[in-house]
């Protein structure tokens, strides 16, 4: 089943996000290589694809896991958590309907 991992950043976390990004992306690439990643990306803090120094307000990952517990465990191990980027992370089941 798919699960949505919805994360909210702490304020002014762009430097921590940039430092932890390679490790964060490595985990996402692993999900993609396994055919389990549906979509992933950050939420820009302003209405533009490249927010520059404004940074981001959080992230969304939708991926396939064996259970809610497995999805939560994967989310809890995100390098952004260790780096202090995320203030809050919600994991919930996701049913892909479209496209």
C-alpha positions in Angstrom: 0.0 0.0 0.0 1.1 3.6 -0.5 1.7 6.0 2.4 1.9 9.8 2.4 4.7 11.2 4.5 3.9 14.8 5.1 6.7 16.8 6.8 6.8 20.4 8.1 10.1 22.2 8.5 11.2 24.2 11.5 11.6 27.9 10.7 14.9 29.0 9.0 16.0 25.4 8.4 17.4 25.9 4.9 21.1 25.5 6.0 20.3 22.2 7.8 18.2 21.1 4.8 21.0 21.8 2.4 23.6 19.9 4.5 21.4 16.8 4.9 20.0 16.8 1.3 22.5 14.3 -0.2 21.7 11.6 2.4 17.9 12.4 2.1 18.0 12.1 -1.7 20.0 8.8 -1.4 17.1 7.2 0.5 14.6 8.4 -2.0 16.7 7.1 -4.9 16.7 3.7 -3.2 12.9 3.7 -3.0 12.8 4.7 -6.7 15.2 2.0 -7.7 12.9 -0.5 -5.9 9.9 0.8 -7.8 8.2 1.9 -4.6 8.3 5.7 -5.0 5.2 7.4 -6.4 6.2 11.1 -5.8 8.5 13.1 -3.6 9.4 16.8 -3.3 9.6 19.9 -1.1 7.1 22.6 -0.5 8.7 26.0 -1.5 8.1 28.7 1.0 7.1 31.1 -1.7 5.1 30.6 -4.9 8.0 29.7 -7.2 9.8 26.4 -8.1 13.1 27.9 -6.9 12.5 29.8 -3.6 16.2 30.7 -3.1 16.9 31.9 0.4 13.2 31.7 1.3 13.7 28.0 1.5 11.0 25.4 2.1 8.2 24.7 4.5 8.2 20.9 4.4 8.2 17.9 2.1 5.9 15.2 0.7 6.8 11.6 0.0 4.3 9.1 -1.3 5.8 5.6 -1.5 4.9 2.0 -1.1 5.5 0.2 2.2 4.4 -3.1 3.7 2.6 -1.4 6.5 1.9 1.9 8.3 4.5 0.8 10.9 7.1 0.3 8.1 6.3 3.7 6.6 6.6 5.4 10.0 9.9 3.7 10.7 11.3 4.8 7.3 10.1 8.4 8.0 11.6 8.4 11.5 15.0 7.5 10.0 15.1 10.5 7.5 18.3 12.4 7.7 16.3 15.6 7.8 15.0 14.6 11.3 18.5 14.0 12.6 19.6 17.4 11.1 16.8 19.2 12.8 15.0 20.2 9.6 11.6 18.7 10.4 9.4 20.0 13.2 6.5 17.6 12.5 6.0 14.4 10.4 2.7 12.8 9.7 2.4 9.3 8.0 -0.9 8.1 6.8 -2.2 5.6 4.2 -2.7 7.0 0.7 -4.9 5.6 -2.1 -3.7 6.6 -5.5 -6.7 7.2 -7.8 -5.5 9.5 -10.6 -3.8 9.6 -13.0 
